[in-house]
Amino acid sequence: MNNNIEHDKMENARQAAYTEKDFSKILNGIDMVIAAKGKKVEQFNLKNKNFDNALFKVMVLGPTGNFRAPAIKKGKKLFVGFNEESYKQYL
């Protein structure tokens, strides 16, 4: 189910678990990560690399160490976690 959200690629998180070691593969070609955790939303500009790496990991990795779901890659943006307002704004 994709809820009519345009995306570049869809994978079942239960079948394809990504961890911190997969960062370089997942983030290749990504300029901006928008990560949501609860009501908190953080934007990480990967082009200038001027962000808190520890906060980045907290926002994109779940308690098991895998990327949080959902993760949506669209163009040069990666959305991690669910935040309806961010989806409306950027997708």
Backbone bond lengths (Angstrom), bond angles and torsions (degrees), N, CA, C in turn:
res aa  C-N    CA-C-N  psi(-1)  N-CA   C-N-CA  omega(-1)  CA-C   N-CA-C  phi
1 M - - - 1.446 - - 1.518 108.99 -
2 N 1.333 117.82 126.06 1.459 119.57 -177.24 1.527 112.76 -115.46
3 N 1.315 118.80 1.81 1.470 123.01 177.20 1.521 112.86 51.47
4 N 1.333 116.90 30.49 1.463 122.71 177.75 1.518 113.48 59.66
5 I 1.324 118.66 29.27 1.462 123.21 176.04 1.524 107.37 -95.15
6 E 1.333 115.62 122.55 1.452 118.94 177.17 1.519 109.08 -67.15
7 H 1.323 115.90 137.13 1.451 121.13 -177.67 1.519 108.88 -152.10
8 D 1.320 116.07 162.45 1.454 120.47 -179.90 1.525 112.50 -86.18
9 K 1.332 116.69 -33.02 1.460 120.29 -175.09 1.518 109.46 -155.07
10 M 1.322 117.19 142.94 1.455 120.93 177.18 1.518 109.13 -128.55
11 E 1.327 115.82 130.95 1.459 122.25 176.54 1.516 108.27 -134.29
12 N 1.305 115.93 149.60 1.454 121.46 176.34 1.527 108.38 -79.05
13 A 1.331 117.37 118.59 1.470 122.10 -177.07 1.523 111.86 -61.54
14 R 1.306 117.70 -24.02 1.475 120.24 178.73 1.523 111.31 -74.37
15 Q 1.330 116.00 -22.83 1.455 120.00 -178.70 1.529 112.47 -101.57
16 A 1.326 117.67 -24.11 1.468 122.01 -177.05 1.524 108.82 -129.15
17 A 1.317 116.55 87.69 1.465 120.94 -179.60 1.523 108.99 -90.33
18 Y 1.329 116.13 126.83 1.456 121.85 179.42 1.517 109.81 -110.36
19 T 1.321 115.91 137.46 1.458 121.84 -178.54 1.535 109.62 -118.94
20 E 1.328 115.17 -176.79 1.467 121.10 179.62 1.532 111.98 -55.92
21 K 1.314 117.34 -33.66 1.469 120.00 -179.64 1.528 111.93 -66.08
22 D 1.327 116.74 -16.63 1.471 121.36 179.44 1.522 113.22 -92.98
23 F 1.350 117.58 2.46 1.473 121.53 -177.30 1.527 112.16 -49.68
24 S 1.329 117.43 -51.36 1.465 119.84 -174.12 1.525 111.35 -61.69
25 K 1.322 117.56 -38.88 1.463 120.75 179.28 1.525 110.47 -68.52
26 I 1.317 117.50 -45.58 1.462 121.67 -176.67 1.521 111.64 -70.50
27 L 1.320 116.69 -39.13 1.463 120.79 -174.28 1.524 113.25 -87.85
28 N 1.320 118.01 -1.53 1.456 121.27 177.98 1.534 109.42 -60.70
29 G 1.326 116.45 121.92 1.464 120.88 179.26 1.517 114.28 85.57
30 I 1.331 117.61 -0.27 1.467 121.91 -179.42 1.527 109.35 -93.56
31 D 1.331 116.69 130.65 1.463 121.72 177.18 1.527 112.24 -99.09
32 M 1.336 116.77 -29.75 1.466 120.74 -174.68 1.523 109.63 -138.84
33 V 1.341 115.47 132.94 1.464 121.18 172.48 1.522 106.85 -113.65
34 I 1.321 115.71 126.48 1.454 121.83 175.11 1.522 105.45 -111.23
35 A 1.321 116.33 112.92 1.461 121.54 -174.13 1.517 110.20 -116.22
36 A 1.316 115.66 132.24 1.460 121.91 179.63 1.517 109.31 -118.97
37 K 1.316 114.24 135.94 1.463 120.79 176.19 1.514 105.67 -141.40
38 G 1.331 116.19 107.82 1.462 119.72 -171.92 1.516 108.78 65.12
39 K 1.306 117.38 -131.99 1.465 120.99 178.72 1.524 112.36 -89.88
40 K 1.327 117.34 -5.59 1.457 121.69 -178.48 1.532 109.61 -85.26
41 V 1.337 115.48 131.88 1.461 121.62 177.41 1.518 107.79 -127.03
42 E 1.314 116.45 129.59 1.462 122.41 178.63 1.523 109.13 -123.55
43 Q 1.320 115.91 141.66 1.459 121.55 174.77 1.521 108.43 -110.11
44 F 1.310 115.99 134.32 1.453 121.95 -179.83 1.528 108.43 -122.58
45 N 1.333 116.07 114.02 1.453 121.78 178.74 1.526 108.05 -85.71
46 L 1.317 115.92 105.53 1.458 120.25 -176.06 1.523 112.56 -77.48
47 K 1.326 117.04 -17.00 1.467 119.59 179.68 1.525 111.34 -68.47
48 N 1.343 116.88 -42.97 1.466 117.73 -178.45 1.526 112.68 -93.69
49 K 1.335 117.26 -8.83 1.475 123.28 174.93 1.525 113.10 53.65
50 N 1.318 116.33 26.22 1.462 120.83 -179.30 1.537 109.08 -103.51
51 F 1.336 115.94 72.77 1.462 120.96 179.44 1.523 109.64 -148.11
52 D 1.310 115.02 164.07 1.464 122.50 -179.10 1.528 108.71 -78.37
53 N 1.316 116.80 109.93 1.459 121.72 -177.47 1.531 112.16 -62.35
54 A 1.330 117.23 -37.05 1.473 120.46 178.85 1.523 110.28 -64.78
55 L 1.336 117.58 -42.58 1.468 121.05 177.85 1.523 110.16 -64.96
56 F 1.316 116.57 -39.31 1.460 120.72 177.76 1.521 110.34 -56.60
57 K 1.327 116.60 -48.22 1.464 120.59 -179.20 1.522 111.83 -63.52
58 V 1.331 117.19 -40.15 1.472 121.36 178.60 1.527 110.26 -61.59
59 M 1.324 116.26 -39.35 1.464 120.57 -175.32 1.524 113.25 -78.27
60 V 1.324 118.70 -30.42 1.470 119.25 -175.31 1.525 114.51 -102.62
61 L 1.324 117.84 -18.94 1.466 119.77 -179.76 1.520 110.88 -104.52
62 G 1.321 115.92 137.46 1.452 120.90 177.54 1.517 111.36 -85.04
63 P 1.334 117.77 -176.38 1.462 122.12 -177.17 1.528 113.71 -64.29
64 T 1.329 117.33 -21.39 1.470 120.31 178.87 1.523 111.97 -87.18
65 G 1.341 116.72 -6.65 1.451 120.58 -177.80 1.519 113.28 92.06
66 N 1.324 117.26 0.16 1.462 121.72 177.35 1.524 109.78 -91.99
67 F 1.343 115.32 158.28 1.455 119.40 173.48 1.518 108.89 -55.73
68 R 1.322 115.39 139.09 1.460 120.21 177.98 1.518 109.47 -71.20
69 A 1.295 115.70 153.64 1.459 121.95 179.78 1.525 109.32 -112.45
70 P 1.288 117.98 153.22 1.461 125.77 -7.05 1.518 111.06 -76.54
71 A 1.298 115.68 157.99 1.462 121.87 172.70 1.522 106.05 -124.10
72 I 1.307 116.23 123.35 1.459 121.57 -176.73 1.523 108.43 -122.78
73 K 1.311 115.28 123.33 1.460 121.11 176.93 1.521 107.41 -103.00
74 K 1.329 114.98 123.21 1.462 119.87 177.18 1.520 108.08 -137.15
75 G 1.314 115.53 113.02 1.453 120.19 -177.09 1.519 110.15 61.74
76 K 1.325 116.69 -124.04 1.462 121.76 -179.39 1.529 111.94 -100.92
77 K 1.347 116.16 17.39 1.462 120.96 178.82 1.529 109.66 -116.27
78 L 1.333 114.37 144.58 1.459 121.07 174.58 1.516 107.52 -125.06
79 F 1.315 116.47 124.37 1.456 123.06 177.72 1.517 107.52 -103.52
80 V 1.324 116.50 127.90 1.462 121.52 -179.52 1.523 107.84 -124.66
81 G 1.335 116.52 128.33 1.454 120.90 -177.37 1.519 109.80 85.92
82 F 1.314 115.64 166.62 1.466 119.78 -176.46 1.521 110.98 -104.25
83 N 1.326 115.26 127.56 1.451 122.46 171.32 1.513 107.12 -150.66
84 E 1.321 115.86 107.45 1.461 121.31 -173.89 1.527 112.31 -57.58
85 E 1.316 117.44 -40.30 1.466 120.63 -179.31 1.534 111.09 -63.46
86 S 1.316 117.64 -41.72 1.456 120.47 178.23 1.532 110.47 -64.53
87 Y 1.315 116.52 -40.39 1.459 120.12 177.82 1.519 110.05 -60.49
88 K 1.332 116.78 -46.05 1.466 120.60 -179.75 1.528 110.66 -62.29
89 Q 1.313 116.64 -39.03 1.466 121.24 -176.33 1.518 112.53 -72.24
90 Y 1.319 117.85 -41.35 1.460 120.75 -170.63 1.530 115.47 -106.86
91 L 1.324 117.64 -23.53 1.470 118.29 -176.83 1.508 112.53 -95.05
